[in-house]
Amino acid sequence: MSLGVTEITLILIVILLLFGGKRIPELARALGKASYEFKKAKEVIKKETDEIKDAIEDASEKPEEYKPQDV
């Protein structure tokens, strides 16, 4: 389901009426910063997940090196 030109125009008019012309650039800037921070956090999580996955794969390839101690 995609938005048509009429729907997008209506949404923009409502936003303009609600926030006014002076606040729109400020809101767009805040949205851009939030998007950037989200992408950055997503990359950090992906990197950490890949590191953990690689560590698990390395440990499973060399099971004789890991000897758990009796507790």
CNS distance restraints for C-alpha pairs under 8 A (distance, minus, plus):
assign (resid   3 and name CA) (resid   7 and name CA) 5.94 0.50 0.50
assign (resid   3 and name CA) (resid   8 and name CA) 6.49 0.50 0.50
assign (resid   4 and name CA) (resid   8 and name CA) 6.32 0.50 0.50
assign (resid   5 and name CA) (resid   9 and name CA) 6.07 0.50 0.50
assign (resid   6 and name CA) (resid  10 and name CA) 6.15 0.50 0.50
assign (resid   7 and name CA) (resid  11 and name CA) 6.18 0.50 0.50
assign (resid   8 and name CA) (resid  12 and name CA) 6.20 0.50 0.50
assign (resid   9 and name CA) (resid  13 and name CA) 6.21 0.50 0.50
assign (resid  10 and name CA) (resid  14 and name CA) 6.25 0.50 0.50
assign (resid  11 and name CA) (resid  15 and name CA) 6.20 0.50 0.50
assign (resid  12 and name CA) (resid  16 and name CA) 6.09 0.50 0.50
assign (resid  13 and name CA) (resid  17 and name CA) 6.14 0.50 0.50
assign (resid  14 and name CA) (resid  18 and name CA) 6.06 0.50 0.50
assign (resid  15 and name CA) (resid  19 and name CA) 5.95 0.50 0.50
assign (resid  15 and name CA) (resid  20 and name CA) 7.59 0.50 0.50
assign (resid  16 and name CA) (resid  20 and name CA) 4.99 0.50 0.50
assign (resid  16 and name CA) (resid  21 and name CA) 6.09 0.50 0.50
assign (resid  16 and name CA) (resid  24 and name CA) 7.37 0.50 0.50
assign (resid  19 and name CA) (resid  23 and name CA) 5.82 0.50 0.50
assign (resid  19 and name CA) (resid  24 and name CA) 6.64 0.50 0.50
assign (resid  20 and name CA) (resid  24 and name CA) 6.73 0.50 0.50
assign (resid  21 and name CA) (resid  25 and name CA) 7.87 0.50 0.50
assign (resid  22 and name CA) (resid  26 and name CA) 7.61 0.50 0.50
assign (resid  23 and name CA) (resid  27 and name CA) 6.18 0.50 0.50
assign (resid  24 and name CA) (resid  28 and name CA) 6.06 0.50 0.50
assign (resid  25 and name CA) (resid  29 and name CA) 6.07 0.50 0.50
assign (resid  26 and name CA) (resid  30 and name CA) 6.27 0.50 0.50
assign (resid  27 and name CA) (resid  31 and name CA) 6.11 0.50 0.50
assign (resid  28 and name CA) (resid  32 and name CA) 6.11 0.50 0.50
assign (resid  29 and name CA) (resid  33 and name CA) 6.24 0.50 0.50
assign (resid  30 and name CA) (resid  34 and name CA) 6.15 0.50 0.50
assign (resid  31 and name CA) (resid  35 and name CA) 6.11 0.50 0.50
assign (resid  32 and name CA) (resid  36 and name CA) 6.18 0.50 0.50
assign (resid  33 and name CA) (resid  37 and name CA) 6.16 0.50 0.50
assign (resid  34 and name CA) (resid  38 and name CA) 6.10 0.50 0.50
assign (resid  35 and name CA) (resid  39 and name CA) 6.25 0.50 0.50
assign (resid  36 and name CA) (resid  40 and name CA) 6.15 0.50 0.50
assign (resid  37 and name CA) (resid  41 and name CA) 6.08 0.50 0.50
assign (resid  38 and name CA) (resid  42 and name CA) 6.07 0.50 0.50
assign (resid  39 and name CA) (resid  43 and name CA) 6.25 0.50 0.50
assign (resid  40 and name CA) (resid  44 and name CA) 6.38 0.50 0.50
assign (resid  41 and name CA) (resid  45 and name CA) 6.20 0.50 0.50
assign (resid  42 and name CA) (resid  46 and name CA) 6.11 0.50 0.50
assign (resid  43 and name CA) (resid  47 and name CA) 6.08 0.50 0.50
assign (resid  44 and name CA) (resid  48 and name CA) 6.19 0.50 0.50
assign (resid  45 and name CA) (resid  49 and name CA) 6.02 0.50 0.50
assign (resid  46 and name CA) (resid  50 and name CA) 6.12 0.50 0.50
assign (resid  47 and name CA) (resid  51 and name CA) 6.25 0.50 0.50
assign (resid  48 and name CA) (resid  52 and name CA) 6.24 0.50 0.50
assign (resid  49 and name CA) (resid  53 and name CA) 6.07 0.50 0.50
assign (resid  50 and name CA) (resid  54 and name CA) 6.08 0.50 0.50
assign (resid  51 and name CA) (resid  55 and name CA) 6.17 0.50 0.50
assign (resid  52 and name CA) (resid  56 and name CA) 6.18 0.50 0.50
assign (resid  53 and name CA) (resid  57 and name CA) 6.18 0.50 0.50
assign (resid  54 and name CA) (resid  58 and name CA) 6.07 0.50 0.50
assign (resid  55 and name CA) (resid  59 and name CA) 6.13 0.50 0.50
assign (resid  56 and name CA) (resid  60 and name CA) 6.13 0.50 0.50
assign (resid  57 and name CA) (resid  61 and name CA) 6.22 0.50 0.50
assign (resid  58 and name CA) (resid  62 and name CA) 6.50 0.50 0.50
assign (resid  59 and name CA) (resid  63 and name CA) 6.18 0.50 0.50
assign (resid  59 and name CA) (resid  66 and name CA) 7.58 0.50 0.50
assign (resid  62 and name CA) (resid  66 and name CA) 7.46 0.50 0.50
assign (resid  63 and name CA) (resid  67 and name CA) 7.92 0.50 0.50
